[in-house]
Amino acid sequence: MTDLTHRTAIVTGGATLLAHGVVGALVKAGANVVVADIDEPGGAAAEKIGKNVVFVKTDITDDAAIRAMVDTAVQRFGGVDIVVNLAAIYLDEGFASPRADWLTALNVNVVSMVEVVRAAYPHLKASKHAAIVNFTSISSKVAQTGRWLYPTSKAAIAQLTRSMAMDFAPDGIRVNSVSPGWTWSKIMDTLTHGNRAKTDAVAAPFHLTGRVGDGAEVGNVVAFLVSDDASVVTGADWAADGGYSAMGPEQAAPAIPKLMD
Ligand SMILES: NC(=O)c1ccc[n+]([C@@H]2O[C@H](COP(=O)([O-])OP(=O)(O)OC[C@H]3O[C@@H](n4cnc5c(N)ncnc54)[C@H](O)[C@@H]3O)[C@@H](O)[C@H]2O)c1
């Protein structure tokens, strides 16, 4: 079983539904978790996941707030071993997006990951078990109608992960990314009024599993990647996508027979 006992993780965006699964997986493995998010009710809910979960209200575009959050983690738990960069925004009007929206999207989704790592870096360097996981997405590799900012930011994160992995390797800090497929999350809960069956039916044609994933399932992959069990893994992007990326445009239904219809 994945063992993260005596380790401390920072999870940005840890207040949202999907992230609760990630926080839960880290807690199950024995980690202390600091949830860094702007969403206070979601942060309070995350604190209920385990005794060793602390919410620190943090806007990750604010460097002083990031430093204060890292200081709190160190004061409370004695160090930082793990950073999970999960926070993101979906601000995206495709080609219609003005420059300001591009800068906001890239600032939250990409640049803030670097600044969180910069603040945690001395503590990661001091840890014997340091690991970073950055959240990218299936959206990093495919075109999606009307979406330019979010997929571009997620593609940048896949590259950022490789750059971080290379330059932090001498410090013993492993860096990987996860690419979830459709995962049961706040937006799906809101749009379908909690209808998981409907969500699964929409997702089924483009996920081999025939359903959306759960935050806890993605969390299990994150917990593995930050654990010593993944000591040989760095600079990699891990699909946690129910087979979405294994499927081509023909999807899982035989296409040749359609020629005979
Ligand atoms: N939901 C999916 O199906 C899916 C699929 C692939 C990848 N992902 C990735 O998983 C992660 C979570 O996605 P989600 O759908 O749960 O998103 P979400 O919008 O529900 O959650 C994002 C979280 O980030 C926080 N956040 C936003 N701006 C912030 C800021 N400036 N400072 C601190 N926190 C901030 C929000 O408050 C929220 O709690 C994202 O990185 C997303 O790209 C999600």
The ligand as an SDF file (V2000), in Angstrom:
LIG
                    3D

 44 48  0  0  0  0  0  0  0  0999 V2000
  -12.9570   17.9450  -14.2850 N   0  0  0  0  0  0  0  0  0  0  0  0
  -12.3840   17.1970  -15.2300 C   0  0  0  0  0  0  0  0  0  0  0  0
  -13.0190   16.3330  -15.8610 O   0  0  0  0  0  0  0  0  0  0  0  0
  -10.9200   17.3890  -15.5310 C   0  0  0  0  0  0  0  0  0  0  0  0
  -10.3680   16.7350  -16.6470 C   0  0  0  0  0  0  0  0  0  0  0  0
   -9.0200   16.8890  -16.9140 C   0  0  0  0  0  0  0  0  0  0  0  0
   -8.2230   17.6770  -16.0850 C   0  0  0  0  0  0  0  0  0  0  0  0
   -8.7910   18.3040  -15.0060 N   0  0  0  0  0  0  0  0  0  0  0  0
   -7.9100   19.1150  -14.1700 C   0  0  0  0  0  0  0  0  0  0  0  0
   -8.1610   18.8150  -12.8090 O   0  0  0  0  0  0  0  0  0  0  0  0
   -8.0170   19.9890  -12.0120 C   0  0  0  0  0  0  0  0  0  0  0  0
   -9.3240   20.2480  -11.2680 C   0  0  0  0  0  0  0  0  0  0  0  0
  -10.3560   20.4370  -12.2270 O   0  0  0  0  0  0  0  0  0  0  0  0
  -11.8720   20.7340  -11.7680 P   0  0  0  0  0  0  0  0  0  0  0  0
  -12.7260   20.4560  -12.9330 O   0  0  0  0  0  0  0  0  0  0  0  0
  -12.1480   20.0460  -10.4790 O   0  0  0  0  0  0  0  0  0  0  0  0
  -11.8150   22.3200  -11.5920 O   0  0  0  0  0  0  0  0  0  0  0  0
  -12.6020   23.2900  -10.5870 P   0  0  0  0  0  0  0  0  0  0  0  0
  -12.8130   24.5890  -11.3070 O   0  0  0  0  0  0  0  0  0  0  0  0
  -13.8050   22.6180  -10.0060 O   0  0  0  0  0  0  0  0  0  0  0  0
  -11.5370   23.4940   -9.4210 O   0  0  0  0  0  0  0  0  0  0  0  0
  -10.4360   24.3260   -9.5470 C   0  0  0  0  0  0  0  0  0  0  0  0
  -10.0490   24.7760   -8.1510 C   0  0  0  0  0  0  0  0  0  0  0  0
   -9.0040   25.7480   -8.2940 O   0  0  0  0  0  0  0  0  0  0  0  0
   -9.2870   26.8190   -7.4340 C   0  0  0  0  0  0  0  0  0  0  0  0
   -8.6710   28.0450   -7.9230 N   0  0  0  0  0  0  0  0  0  0  0  0
   -8.9600   28.7270   -9.0580 C   0  0  0  0  0  0  0  0  0  0  0  0
   -8.2320   29.8600   -9.1090 N   0  0  0  0  0  0  0  0  0  0  0  0
   -7.4630   29.8850   -7.9840 C   0  0  0  0  0  0  0  0  0  0  0  0
   -6.5360   30.8160   -7.4580 C   0  0  0  0  0  0  0  0  0  0  0  0
   -6.2230   31.9570   -8.0940 N   0  0  0  0  0  0  0  0  0  0  0  0
   -5.9460   30.5350   -6.2820 N   0  0  0  0  0  0  0  0  0  0  0  0
   -6.2390   29.3770   -5.6250 C   0  0  0  0  0  0  0  0  0  0  0  0
   -7.1300   28.4800   -6.0600 N   0  0  0  0  0  0  0  0  0  0  0  0
   -7.7430   28.7340   -7.2340 C   0  0  0  0  0  0  0  0  0  0  0  0
  -10.8220   26.9170   -7.4330 C   0  0  0  0  0  0  0  0  0  0  0  0
  -11.2970   27.6610   -6.3150 O   0  0  0  0  0  0  0  0  0  0  0  0
  -11.1980   25.4660   -7.4130 C   0  0  0  0  0  0  0  0  0  0  0  0
  -11.3020   24.9810   -6.0900 O   0  0  0  0  0  0  0  0  0  0  0  0
   -7.6620   21.1060  -12.9910 C   0  0  0  0  0  0  0  0  0  0  0  0
   -6.2630   21.2570  -13.0420 O   0  0  0  0  0  0  0  0  0  0  0  0
   -8.1630   20.6030  -14.3270 C   0  0  0  0  0  0  0  0  0  0  0  0
   -7.4500   21.1460  -15.4170 O   0  0  0  0  0  0  0  0  0  0  0  0
  -10.1150   18.1860  -14.7300 C   0  0  0  0  0  0  0  0  0  0  0  0
  1  2  1  0
  2  3  2  0
  2  4  1  0
  4  5  1  0
  4 44  2  0
  5  6  2  0
  6  7  1  0
  7  8  2  0
  8  9  1  0
  8 44  1  0
  9 10  1  0
  9 42  1  0
 10 11  1  0
 11 12  1  0
 11 40  1  0
 12 13  1  0
 13 14  1  0
 14 15  2  0
 14 16  1  0
 14 17  1  0
 17 18  1  0
 18 19  2  0
 18 20  1  0
 18 21  1  0
 21 22  1  0
 22 23  1  0
 23 24  1  0
 23 38  1  0
 24 25  1  0
 25 26  1  0
 25 36  1  0
 26 27  1  0
 26 35  1  0
 27 28  2  0
 28 29  1  0
 29 30  1  0
 29 35  2  0
 30 31  1  0
 30 32  2  0
 32 33  1  0
 33 34  2  0
 34 35  1  0
 36 37  1  0
 36 38  1  0
 38 39  1  0
 40 41  1  0
 40 42  1  0
 42 43  1  0
M  CHG  2   8   1  16  -1
M  END
$$$$
